[in-house]
């Protein structure tokens, strides 16, 4: 009986999806700053099945830079929202990760997920938006855009925790003027 309960509990936990931001940093480039981030992603079997059936999943990367204030809300300096989609193309038997006008193809889903969750040189704000010597706070998160799911999945996504896929809000104090 105890073994059966342990199996049911582990099966229930195995079905959960998760996104976890492992690291994020800002790197200077010509006239601005770019975001590099690494996210650990685990998709439930329901999400993997939806992708394998050809449903497009849209993800949102949200970055915010703010200037902390003592007695009021933080002053928002820059906010960037970037969209990335993941889909399976049945004819070519390839997974597609689409970032704007760039498209990458993968043979295996785990390779596509690794690319989806690795952010490199994502331009987020201009150097002219920040002042030297001022303290800033950066925040980043990734989430599944459930509003962009096909109607057949939207009803299911509201009721199932598998589809509530969002990372924690990862915050850090960037060193902007190295």
C-alpha positions as CSV (number, residue, x, y, z in Angstrom):
1,X,0.0,0.0,0.0
2,X,2.8,2.4,0.9
3,X,4.6,1.7,-2.4
4,X,1.4,2.4,-4.3
5,X,1.0,5.8,-2.6
6,X,4.6,6.7,-3.2
7,X,4.2,5.8,-6.9
8,X,1.1,7.9,-7.2
9,X,2.8,10.9,-5.5
10,X,5.9,10.6,-7.7
11,X,3.7,10.4,-10.8
12,X,1.8,13.5,-9.8
13,X,5.0,15.4,-9.2
14,X,6.5,14.2,-12.5
15,X,3.6,15.8,-14.4
16,X,4.3,19.3,-13.2
17,X,6.0,21.9,-15.5
18,X,8.5,24.4,-14.2
19,X,10.7,27.3,-15.3
20,X,13.6,28.4,-13.1
21,X,15.9,31.3,-13.9
22,X,19.4,30.0,-13.0
23,X,21.3,33.1,-13.9
24,X,21.0,36.5,-15.7
25,X,23.4,39.3,-16.4
26,X,23.8,42.4,-18.4
27,X,26.6,42.8,-20.9
28,X,27.5,46.1,-22.6
29,X,27.5,46.4,-26.3
30,X,28.1,49.3,-28.7
31,X,25.4,51.8,-27.5
32,X,23.4,49.6,-25.0
33,X,23.2,46.6,-22.9
34,X,22.2,43.0,-23.7
35,X,20.7,40.3,-21.5
36,X,22.3,36.9,-21.1
37,X,20.2,34.4,-19.1
38,X,20.0,30.7,-18.5
39,X,16.7,29.0,-17.6
40,X,16.1,25.5,-16.4
41,X,12.8,24.2,-18.0
42,X,10.8,21.1,-17.3
43,X,7.7,20.5,-19.4
44,X,4.9,18.2,-18.3
45,X,3.8,15.3,-20.5
46,X,0.7,17.3,-21.4
47,X,2.8,20.2,-22.7
48,X,5.2,17.9,-24.6
49,X,2.2,16.1,-26.2
50,X,0.7,19.4,-27.3
51,X,4.0,20.4,-28.9
52,X,4.3,17.0,-30.6
53,X,0.8,17.4,-32.0
54,X,1.8,20.6,-33.7
55,X,0.4,23.2,-31.3
56,X,2.5,26.4,-31.1
57,X,3.6,27.5,-27.7
58,X,4.5,31.2,-27.2
59,X,6.7,32.3,-24.5
60,X,7.3,35.8,-23.1
61,X,10.6,37.1,-21.8
62,X,10.1,40.1,-19.6
63,X,13.1,42.3,-18.6
64,X,12.8,45.4,-16.4
65,X,15.4,47.9,-15.2
66,X,14.4,50.3,-12.5
67,X,16.0,52.9,-10.2
68,X,15.2,52.2,-6.5
69,X,13.5,54.9,-4.5
70,X,13.2,55.1,-0.7
71,X,9.7,56.3,-0.1
72,X,7.9,55.6,-3.3
73,X,7.7,52.9,-6.0
74,X,10.8,52.2,-8.0
75,X,11.3,54.4,-11.1
76,X,10.9,52.3,-14.2
77,X,13.8,53.0,-16.6
78,X,13.4,50.4,-19.3
79,X,11.0,47.5,-19.9
80,X,11.5,45.0,-22.7
81,X,9.2,42.2,-23.7
82,X,10.5,39.6,-26.2
83,X,8.4,36.7,-27.6
84,X,9.7,33.3,-28.7
85,X,7.7,30.4,-30.0
86,X,8.2,26.6,-30.0
87,X,6.4,24.3,-32.4
88,X,6.7,21.0,-34.2
89,X,6.6,20.7,-38.0
90,X,5.3,17.2,-38.8
91,X,6.3,17.1,-42.4
92,X,10.0,17.8,-41.7
93,X,9.8,16.1,-38.3
94,X,11.6,19.0,-36.7
95,X,11.0,21.3,-33.8
96,X,11.2,25.0,-34.5
97,X,12.2,27.8,-32.2
98,X,11.3,31.2,-33.7
99,X,12.7,34.4,-32.3
100,X,11.5,37.4,-34.3
101,X,12.7,36.7,-37.9
102,X,15.2,34.0,-36.8
103,X,14.2,30.4,-36.9
104,X,16.2,27.4,-35.7
105,X,15.4,23.8,-36.3
106,X,16.0,20.8,-34.0
107,X,15.5,17.0,-34.3
108,X,14.8,16.5,-30.6
109,X,12.4,18.4,-28.3
110,X,15.0,18.6,-25.5
111,X,17.4,20.4,-27.9
112,X,14.7,22.9,-28.8
113,X,13.9,23.5,-25.2
114,X,17.6,24.1,-24.4
115,X,17.8,26.7,-27.2
116,X,14.5,28.3,-26.1
117,X,15.7,28.7,-22.5
118,X,19.2,30.0,-23.4
119,X,19.1,33.8,-23.9
120,X,22.2,35.4,-25.4
121,X,22.8,39.0,-26.5
122,X,19.1,40.1,-26.2
123,X,19.3,43.9,-26.5
124,X,17.2,45.3,-23.6
125,X,18.1,49.0,-23.2
126,X,20.3,51.9,-24.5
127,X,23.2,53.3,-22.5
128,X,21.6,56.8,-22.8
129,X,18.8,55.6,-20.6
130,X,21.0,55.2,-17.5
131,X,23.2,57.6,-15.5
132,X,26.7,56.8,-14.3
133,X,26.9,56.5,-10.5
134,X,23.2,55.8,-10.0
135,X,22.1,52.4,-8.5
136,X,19.8,50.2,-10.6
137,X,17.8,47.0,-10.1
138,X,17.2,44.5,-12.9
139,X,14.5,41.9,-13.0
140,X,13.8,39.1,-15.5
141,X,11.2,36.4,-15.9
142,X,9.9,33.9,-18.5
143,X,6.4,32.6,-18.9
144,X,4.1,30.7,-21.2
145,X,1.6,33.1,-22.9
146,X,-1.6,31.2,-22.3
147,X,-3.6,33.8,-24.2
148,X,-1.9,32.8,-27.4
149,X,-2.7,29.1,-26.9
150,X,-5.2,27.7,-29.4
151,X,-8.8,27.8,-28.2
152,X,-8.8,24.0,-27.7
153,X,-6.0,24.3,-25.2
154,X,-7.1,27.5,-23.5
155,X,-10.0,25.9,-21.6
156,X,-7.7,23.1,-20.5
157,X,-4.9,25.6,-19.5
158,X,-7.1,27.4,-17.1
159,X,-7.9,24.3,-15.1
160,X,-4.6,22.5,-15.1
161,X,-1.5,23.5,-13.2
162,X,0.6,21.9,-16.0
163,X,-0.2,24.9,-18.2
164,X,0.6,27.6,-15.5
165,X,4.2,27.9,-16.6
166,X,6.1,30.9,-15.3
167,X,9.5,31.4,-13.7
168,X,10.2,33.3,-10.5
169,X,11.0,37.0,-10.9
170,X,14.8,36.9,-10.9
171,X,16.2,40.2,-9.5
172,X,19.8,41.4,-9.2
173,X,21.8,44.6,-8.9
174,X,23.7,45.0,-12.2
175,X,27.1,46.6,-12.5
176,X,26.4,48.8,-15.5
177,X,29.6,50.8,-15.8
178,X,32.5,48.4,-15.7
